Amino acid sequence: MSDWRDSVELLVHHSKIKVPYSWSVGETGSRFLRALRDEKKILANKCPKTGQVFCPPKLNSPYTLEPITEWLELTGKGTVQTYTERHYDTAALAKDMPGSAEAARLGHDAGGAGNQPCIYALIRLDGATQALPHFLGEVDFKNVKIGMRVEAVFRDNREGHIFDIRYFRPTGENA
């Protein structure tokens, strides 16, 4: 017995959909982004029941759904948990990919300009229990290691965006 799906011609429509949008980051996100912009500080908050420390901060704990009200200031130093290298031009893709235009506009410049590779990492900031995804800079990919100690480098002109942290660079400390 033949399967009816064998006789179906699969058609694929290729297109690009642009859906520009803006949304409020809320009170919690605004406090975090204002601290980046105005004070070059990285804030986190702590779940009252589990002790999990979130950066970026969360309104409610994803584990207990409890409101989180305890705020902490982190040092801006942390440890690379994992990393990867990207080999495409963000500026060239900016016209087609949501989010890329913002990265190109802010000039994330941790590398990645033109066809230069760019290093992404998950960084567990000291005092936090969750990793923060961000760029690494001032380091060659071949020298990046899991467990490498890094510190935040802030932009001179900050706008209240996660890219106010330009990138994280190696501290030279041992993990």
C-alpha positions as CSV (number, residue, x, y, z in Angstrom):
1,M,0.0,0.0,0.0
2,S,1.4,3.4,-1.0
3,D,1.4,6.4,1.3
4,W,-0.6,9.3,0.0
5,R,2.3,11.7,1.0
6,D,4.5,10.1,-1.6
7,S,2.4,11.8,-4.4
8,V,2.3,15.3,-2.7
9,E,4.4,17.9,-4.4
10,L,5.9,20.1,-1.6
11,L,6.1,23.7,-2.5
12,V,8.2,26.2,-0.6
13,H,7.7,30.0,-0.7
14,H,10.8,32.0,0.2
15,S,10.3,35.5,1.5
16,K,11.4,38.0,4.1
17,I,9.1,39.4,6.6
18,K,10.0,42.6,8.4
19,V,8.1,43.3,11.6
20,P,9.5,46.4,13.3
21,Y,8.4,46.8,16.9
22,S,9.1,48.5,20.1
23,W,8.1,47.5,23.6
24,S,8.6,48.7,27.1
25,V,11.3,46.8,29.1
26,G,9.2,47.5,32.2
27,E,10.3,48.8,35.6
28,T,12.9,46.0,36.2
29,G,14.5,46.3,32.7
30,S,14.5,50.1,32.9
31,R,16.3,50.1,36.2
32,F,18.9,47.7,34.8
33,L,19.5,49.7,31.6
34,R,19.5,53.1,33.4
35,A,22.3,51.7,35.7
36,L,24.3,50.7,32.6
37,R,23.7,54.0,30.9
38,D,24.1,56.5,33.8
39,E,26.4,54.8,36.2
40,K,28.3,52.0,34.3
41,K,26.9,49.6,36.8
42,I,25.7,46.0,36.2
43,L,22.7,45.2,38.4
44,A,21.2,41.8,39.2
45,N,18.5,40.6,41.5
46,K,18.0,37.7,43.8
47,C,15.1,35.2,44.1
48,P,14.0,35.3,47.8
49,K,13.3,31.5,47.9
50,T,16.0,29.9,45.7
51,G,18.8,32.4,46.1
52,Q,19.3,32.4,42.3
53,V,20.9,35.7,41.1
54,F,19.7,36.9,37.7
55,C,21.5,39.2,35.3
56,P,19.8,40.7,33.5
57,P,17.3,41.1,36.4
58,K,13.8,39.5,36.3
59,L,10.5,40.8,37.7
60,N,9.6,37.4,39.0
61,S,11.6,34.3,39.7
62,P,11.1,31.8,36.8
63,Y,11.5,29.0,39.4
64,T,9.0,30.1,42.1
65,L,7.1,32.9,40.3
66,E,7.8,35.0,43.4
67,P,8.3,38.8,42.9
68,I,12.0,39.7,43.2
69,T,12.8,42.8,45.2
70,E,16.4,42.3,46.3
71,W,18.9,44.1,44.0
72,L,22.6,43.6,43.8
73,E,25.4,45.4,42.1
74,L,27.8,43.1,40.3
75,T,31.5,43.9,39.8
76,G,31.4,43.5,36.0
77,K,33.9,40.7,36.1
78,G,33.0,37.1,35.3
79,T,33.9,33.8,33.8
80,V,33.4,32.5,30.2
81,Q,31.1,29.5,30.3
82,T,31.1,28.8,26.6
83,Y,31.8,30.7,23.4
84,T,31.6,30.6,19.6
85,E,32.9,32.7,16.7
86,R,30.7,34.3,14.0
87,H,32.0,34.8,10.5
88,Y,29.5,37.0,8.7
89,D,29.1,40.7,8.3
90,T,26.5,42.1,10.7
91,A,26.3,45.4,8.8
92,A,25.5,43.6,5.5
93,L,22.8,41.6,7.3
94,A,21.3,44.6,9.1
95,K,18.9,45.3,6.4
96,D,17.5,41.8,6.5
97,M,17.7,40.5,10.1
98,P,15.7,41.8,13.1
99,G,18.2,43.0,15.8
100,S,21.2,43.2,13.5
101,A,20.4,46.9,12.6
102,E,20.6,47.8,16.2
103,A,23.9,46.0,16.7
104,A,25.3,47.7,13.6
105,R,23.9,51.1,14.6
106,L,25.5,50.8,18.1
107,G,28.7,49.5,16.5
108,H,29.1,46.5,18.7
109,D,32.7,46.6,17.4
110,A,34.0,43.7,19.5
111,G,35.2,42.5,16.2
112,G,32.8,41.6,13.4
113,A,33.3,44.8,11.4
114,G,33.1,43.9,7.8
115,N,34.1,40.3,7.4
116,Q,36.1,40.2,10.7
117,P,35.1,37.4,13.0
118,C,33.1,38.2,16.2
119,I,33.2,36.2,19.4
120,Y,30.0,35.5,21.4
121,A,30.2,34.1,24.9
122,L,28.0,33.2,27.8
123,I,29.6,34.9,30.8
124,R,28.7,34.0,34.4
125,L,29.3,37.3,36.2
126,D,30.7,37.1,39.7
127,G,27.8,36.8,42.1
128,A,25.3,35.7,39.4
129,T,24.0,32.2,39.0
130,Q,22.9,32.7,35.4
131,A,25.1,33.4,32.3
132,L,24.8,36.6,30.3
133,P,25.3,36.4,26.5
134,H,27.6,39.1,25.2
135,F,30.6,39.8,22.9
136,L,34.3,39.2,23.8
137,G,36.8,41.8,22.6
138,E,40.6,42.5,22.8
139,V,41.2,38.7,22.4
140,D,41.9,36.3,19.5
141,F,39.5,33.4,19.2
142,K,42.4,31.0,19.5
143,N,43.2,32.4,23.0
144,V,39.7,32.2,24.4
145,K,39.1,29.4,26.9
146,I,36.2,28.2,29.0
147,G,36.9,29.5,32.5
148,M,38.7,32.6,31.2
149,R,38.2,35.6,33.5
150,V,36.8,38.7,31.7
151,E,35.6,42.2,32.6
152,A,33.0,44.6,31.1
153,V,34.2,47.4,28.9
154,F,31.6,50.2,28.7
155,R,31.0,52.6,25.8
156,D,31.8,56.3,26.3
157,N,28.4,57.2,24.8
158,R,25.7,55.1,26.4
159,E,22.1,55.0,25.5
160,G,20.4,52.6,27.9
161,H,20.9,49.4,25.9
162,I,22.7,46.1,26.6
163,F,25.3,47.3,24.1
164,D,26.3,50.0,26.5
165,I,28.6,47.2,27.5
166,R,30.8,47.3,24.5
167,Y,32.2,43.9,25.2
168,F,34.0,41.8,27.8
169,R,37.8,41.5,27.7
170,P,40.2,39.2,29.4
171,T,41.4,40.3,32.8
172,G,44.6,38.2,32.9
173,E,43.4,36.5,36.1
174,N,43.3,32.8,36.4
175,A,39.9,31.2,37.0
